[in-house]
Structures are given as C-alpha cells and as structure tokens.
C-alpha cells in the first residue's frame, strides 16, 4: 500500500492544454481566413502504444503499469484503471523501464540552465552516454499561392546525446570524435590509441559506448594506482 500511495503522489493529471495526438490540425487558409484540416505527420511519442512498464524510486520497485513516453512534453504517461492517461512527475531518483528501455531522471545542461529530464542511459559507470528522446511540433505552413499544397504539420525528431561525468549535469554532445574526446580529455592519448586499435567510428553510438567503457576502466585503475599521474599515464 505504501508503494501505491507514493506512486499516486508522483502522478498528476494529464493536461488538456497539450497538443492532441490526433492526426489533424487546423490552420488559417491563405487570404480567405478559413480553417482547413491538415494532416499531422509523425507522433509525439516514442511509441504510441502503451507498453508494460515499471517505476522505481531510489532503486526500489514502486509499481508496474502500462506506460509510454511522450517525447514532445518529455513525460512518462501512465494508463490508470479507467483507461485515462496520467503523467509521472520528473523528480530526482525516479527510474522507469518501458519495454526494456530505461528512462532516468537526470540533470542536464540546456544553454545556461540546468534542467531535469528523462534520459536513456547507454552504458553504466562513472561516465555515461545518455540519449534524450525529443520531438518538436512544427506548425503547418500556408502555401505561397493557391496552386501549392499546404506544408503538413509534423512532429520533428530533435533528439540529442549527452555525456554525464560523475555528479556533474549531463552536457550535450554530438557523436563526433573531437567532441567526444573533448569531454574525456584527461586520458586523451590512451583514448586515441584505443580508438585506432579498435577502429572505432565515434559517429556510431555503440562505438562511443565501447570507448566510454574503456574510459571508465581507466578511471577505476587510476583510482587504485594514484601514482599513474606522475608517470604520465593518467595525464
């Protein structure tokens, strides 16, 4: 009962002010000021279908329910007993697993601000690559003349990657060699050697994960052998 009560505290009602997930949007017709029905391309969700999910607070299991991730509003939606959607609030120490995909509430940088959001961890360890699934709603555009069609409204994918080191907020990063190494500069020479020997392409997520796993192993070794910095291995 305590688990259920805490989960209810974390859940709030789904806002009616949000953009509907339907497939049509109304936009002013050019010149006439009429409203025209225009189809919306894409979806605000990672997957529109509610899937079996589990919620955890500070690593402790809370509850299981049908869930989906709204990537436009960046919230977990939970289906209640009446078939209505509720939102799970973004609070620290909350982790949700939906259809074997993990969503962690993580502090991340957006410009000069630090925010909390649901991010997908790609690996374990002190330094982690995160994926932030994000959709942006783009309004339909009026045609320049009466002979052209409307540009449809669309849910545009603007997802990003982040790297989080220790307790620091996650920093946005593009999957490029120079940007990845800039985030992991302390053992740059060893990392470059590892990249070359294993023919890693840091435009690929899986190869970035391999590099971070190696980087984390170096961190553990250097913590065990504090003299490494004096020999130049950890510099």
Secondary structure, 3 states (H helix, E strand, C coil): CHHHHHHHHHEEECCCCCCCCCCEEEEECCCCCCEEEEEEECCCECCCCCEEEEEEECCEEEEEEEEEEECCCCEEEEECCCCCEEEECCCCCEEEEECCEEEEEEEEEECCEEEEEEEEECCCCCEEEEEECCEEEECCECCCCCCCCCECEEEEECCEEEEEECCCCEEEECCCHHHHHHHCHHHHHHHHHHHHHCCCCCCCHHHHHHHHHHHHHHHHHHHHCCCHHHHCCCC
